[in-house]
Amino acid sequence: GICHGAWVLAAIQKKAWGFQRDEVYIGTAEERAQMDKGDKLSQSHVGVGHLAKLPNFAQNAPQSLKDLLETDPSVGAYINSIYDDIENGKN
């Protein structure tokens, strides 16, 4: 199918242009950590490997939801709790 075709195209590109695995270009996680190029936890507010809340969600929300968020702060807290539950694996 289509997915198999992507592998074929990738193999052709690898041979034609000499592409290599990411580890060749940026190193393994251990090598990056030794060179102080590891994950910067200070830049990630939720931790590595966790979904971050979408920026500008409220700005792109329908106007009625924007109005509700402005007039009732508990709505924003509820929306944040939904994201927190998703991050923690609660449904």
C-alpha positions in Angstrom: 0.0 0.0 0.0 0.9 3.6 0.4 2.9 3.1 3.5 5.1 0.5 1.8 5.6 2.9 -1.1 7.0 5.5 1.4 9.6 2.9 2.5 10.6 2.3 -1.1 10.9 6.0 -1.8 13.0 6.4 1.3 15.3 3.6 0.3 15.8 5.1 -3.1 16.5 8.5 -1.6 18.9 7.0 0.9 20.9 5.4 -1.9 20.7 8.4 -4.2 21.6 11.2 -1.7 23.4 9.2 1.0 21.0 9.9 3.8 21.9 8.3 7.1 20.2 7.7 10.4 19.6 10.7 12.7 22.3 9.3 15.1 25.0 10.0 12.5 24.0 13.7 12.3 23.0 14.5 15.8 24.3 11.6 17.9 22.5 9.3 20.3 20.7 10.6 23.3 23.7 9.7 25.5 26.1 11.5 23.2 24.0 14.6 23.1 23.7 14.6 26.9 27.5 14.4 27.3 27.9 17.4 25.0 25.3 19.3 27.0 22.9 19.1 24.1 20.3 17.0 25.9 16.7 17.9 26.7 16.3 21.2 28.4 13.7 20.6 31.1 13.5 24.3 31.8 12.0 24.8 28.3 9.4 22.1 28.8 6.8 23.0 31.3 5.2 19.5 31.4 8.3 17.3 31.1 9.8 15.4 28.3 7.5 13.0 26.4 4.3 14.6 27.6 1.8 16.4 25.4 2.0 20.2 25.8 -1.2 22.2 25.9 -1.9 23.8 22.6 -0.8 27.4 22.4 -3.4 29.9 21.2 -6.3 27.5 21.9 -8.4 30.1 23.5 -7.5 32.6 20.8 -8.8 30.2 18.1 -11.8 29.1 20.0 -15.4 30.1 19.0 -16.4 33.6 20.2 -19.0 32.2 22.5 -16.3 30.2 24.3 -14.0 33.2 24.5 -16.7 35.2 26.1 -17.4 32.4 28.6 -13.7 32.1 29.4 -13.6 35.8 30.2 -16.7 35.9 32.3 -16.2 32.6 34.2 -12.7 31.6 35.2 -13.9 28.1 36.3 -14.4 27.3 32.6 -10.7 27.8 31.9 -9.9 25.7 35.0 -12.2 22.9 33.7 -10.6 22.9 30.2 -7.1 22.8 31.8 -8.3 19.8 34.0 -9.3 18.0 30.8 -5.8 18.4 29.4 -4.3 17.4 32.7 -6.4 14.2 32.8 -5.3 13.3 29.3 -1.7 13.9 30.2 -2.1 11.6 33.3 -3.8 8.9 31.4 -7.2 9.4 32.9 -10.2 9.3 30.7 
